[in-house]
Amino acid sequence: MSRYEPLQSEWAMLLGRRAAMRDSLSIYEGLLEAWVRWPESRLMPLRWSSAECRARWERSQPLIVDAPLEIPLSEIEDQLVSVLELVAGLGEAEAQAVERLALALTTDPVSVSTLLRGLRNPDRGAMPSALPCPTDLLAFVTYGSLRPLLEEYFLEARPHFGSEFWDQGHCPFCGAFPAFIEFGDDGKRRLVCHLCSGVWTLGRLRCPYCDNRDPKSLVRLAAEGGEEGYLIEACDLCKGYLKGVDRRLRWDLGSPIIEDWGSPHLDLIAQRKGYWRATPCLIQLAHVES
């Protein structure tokens, strides 16, 4: 069974709670189907020892820096094409942007590593400038295409990780910024990477983007009523935000990526307040121009 089939079940359950959003969120169903089709064991995982991994983490260095994936996108062409088709189906502007991107990638191919380097900046300013595509759309395509690849790549390194080795705002494996927060029964704040599924802890009063630790400029918005358990954390210095869930209040919620995808209304609230998000979401694609 694919590791993504349980996510499909969780997604179906979430849509049962948010039936009114089913049509607007349909792209995620297609994305999960593409992930399920990923042939596991297609890529040789990173087989570093615990000591090799720990040496990088103790230098505050994500593993991807010394173990880049210098493989052409053609190696994951079927996955990439599936995601491009899903994004093109969102509307005319998205379809035109995807057409330009696909043509550029055919004419001047880039590597997986090139895309990943751009994602390690909060504003994604290092995304390949030669690609004629809005950065938000390119980031969405990158996340959708590379998740199965990266999750498999770090599969054997993941057991070596311990929270005592890492105290940074970005992922210890792929270097991407977190996409979601969750609080467990122990009250610890866990940051979640949607690009490779990495999870790590970070102090509650710290912005993962700019490392601001002043409680006066760190904002937390907690949902109430039927949305109890959902939250938004934001920084008034850099204006970055993250959504999250507190499982002490809502034990029945799904996996972080499912709850993130299924709560676009929280992204809308945060962005209307002037905050920005470092990782891609559907709300950002609404601003794509033809």
N, C-alpha and C positions, 0 to 999 in steps of 0.2 A: 504494500500500500504506500502511496506517495505521502510524504510528510505534510503535504498541503491539503489532503482530503479532510482532516479534522477541521481545518480552517473553513472549508466549504460548508461543513455542517454548522459551524458557529455563525457563519455569514447568513445562512438561511434562518437561524434563530433570531439574529439581530433584525433582519428584515421583517420578521414577524412582529417585532416591537415597533418598527419604524416603516410600516407599510406605505405611508404617504411618500416616502423618499425612494421607493423601489426603482422607479424609472430613472430618476436623476443619478442614482448610484449604480446603474447597471454595468458600467465599465469595470467595476471591481469584480463582478461575477465572471466576466470574461478574462480578467487578469488571473484570477484563481484557477480557471480552467487551463490557461496557458502554463501556469506553474506546475499544475498536476501532470502535464504532458512532459515536463522536463525529465530526461532520462538520467536518473541518479547514477552515480559512479562514472559519469561522463568525463569528469575532471579529476586529476590526481590531487588529493587534498594536501595542504601544507603539513608536512610531517616533522615539525620541529619538536625537540624535546622540551620538557618543562623548563629546564634551565635556559634554553635558547629563547623561549618566549618571555620568561621572567626578566632576562637581561634587557629586552626592549622595553617592557612595561616599566621597569625601574628607572629608565631614562625618559619616561613619559612619551614613548614613541609607539604608535600603533604598529602592529605587525606588518601591515601592507607596505610600509615605507621600505623595509629591507627585503620584502618578498612581493614585489609588484607583479600584477598579472599582465605581462607583456604579450598578450594574445590579441589577434585581430578580431574585430566585431563579427567577421564572417564565421568565426567558430561558434557563434550563438545566433546565427542568421534566422533560424526558424523562430526563436524566442523573440528576437528583435522585430521581425516582421509582424508577429501576432500583436505585439504591443503597439506598433505604429498603426496598424489597422484599427485597433480599439480607439486610439486617440483621434484618428481621422474621422471616426464615426460620431464624434461629439458635435461637429458643426462645420460649416464651410471654411471659417477662418482656420480651424485646427487642421482640416484636410489640406488646405493650401500650404500651411507651415510644414506638415508632415511630408508633402510632396517635395518641397524644397530640401528638407533634411535628407530624405531618402536619396535624392539625386546627388547631393553633396557627399554623402557617405559612399556612394558608388564611384564617384569621380575621384575623391581623395580620402580613402579609408583612414580611420583612426583606430587606436588600440583601446582596449578596455581600461588600461592604466591611465590613458589620457583623460577619459571621462571622469575617472575616480579622483584624479588630482583636482579637478575643478570643484567637485562636491565638497572638498575639505575646507572651503571658504564659506562663511555664513551667507554672504550675498551671492555666492556662486560666480564671483567675478572672474574666476580663472577657467570657466567653461570654455571650450575651444572657440575662439572668436571667428575662426574661418567658417564655422557652420552657420548657415543663414536660417537661424531658428531662435525664437524667443527662449531665454534661459529657463523660464519656468516650465515650458513644454519639454525642453531637452532634459531637464532634471527629472520630470515625471517619467519620460521614456527610459532614462538611465536606471532609475529605481525599479521600474517594472520589468526591465530586461535582465538586470544583473542580480536581482535577489536570489534566484535559485543557484546561480553560479557561485556567488560569494558565500552563501550559507553552506554549500558543499565544500568550498575551499577551506573554510575555517573549522570544519566539523571536528577534526582530530586535535586542533589546538585549543578548542573551547574548554575541555576539562582541565587544562593547565591553569586557567584563569582564577584568580582570587581577588576579592575586593581590596585586600591590603596592598596589592601591586599597583593600583591605579587610582588617581585622584584628579582626573581631567574631565573637561566638559564634552570631549569628543570620544568616539567609539575606540576601545582598545584594540579592536581587530582591523576594521576597514578605515578608520579615521573620520568617518562621517559624523555630522552632528546628530544629536538625539532627535527623535520624532515624537516621543511620547514619554509620559511619566506614569509610574504606578507606585502606590503605597500598599505594602502588604501588612499582615498582622503584626509584624515587628516594628511597624512605623517607619521603616527606612525608605528613603526616596530612591527609587530605581529608574534610571534612564534607559530607554529602549531605542535601538537602532533598527529602522525598517529596511535598511539597505542590506545588512548581513545577519540580522536578528541578534546582534550582540546586546548584552544587558550588563549594567554596572551601577554602582551606587555613587551618589554625590551628596554632599551636605545640603540640608534643606534650605539654608540661606545663602545660596550661591547661584549666580546666573551662569549657565553652561557656555554662553557665548562670549561674554566680556569679563567673567569672573567677578562681577560686582557682588559684594558681600554686605552691603548696607541695607538693613531691613527696611529703612524708610523709603527706599526706592525699588524694593521688590514687592510685586503685587500678586495677590492670590484671589481669584474670583471663584467662589464655590457655588455650584448649582443647587437649586432647592426643588422641593416637590417631587414630581416624577423623574426629574433629572438628578436627584441627589446622588452623590458619589462621583459625579463628573466635576472637573475643575480646570481652570486656566491659570498658569503661572506666567508672569511677565516681568520684564525689567524696564524701569522707566529711564535708565541710562542709555542702553543700546536699543531699546524698544522691541527686543526679541520676545517671543512667547512660545510656550509649549502647552498642549492639552494633556490631560491625564485623568486617572481614576483612583479613587481611594477604596480599596477592596475591604477595608474595615467597615465601610458604610454600604457597599454593594458587592457582596461576595459572589453574586451570580453573573457578573459581567464576563464577556469573552476575552480573548487574547488582545494584547495591546493594539496590534495592527487592525484588528476587526473593529474595536471600539473607536479607533482613530478614524478609519474610513466611514464609520456609521454616525459620526457626529460633526458634519460639515457646518451645522448651525453655530457650533462653538467657534469654529474658524472665522465665521462671518462676524460674530460678536467681537472677537479679538481684533480683527483687521479694521472694523469700523471704529475701534478705539485708538487706532493709529499704530498698532503693533504689527510686526512682520514675523514670518515663519521661515526657518532656514531649510526645511525639507518640503518636498512638493505635495500639493493637495489639489483637489478639483477646483476649489474656490480660486486658486491662482490661475488656472487655465481659462477662467471666465474673462480674463483680460487679454487673451491672445488676440492679436490683430492680424488680419489677412494681408 
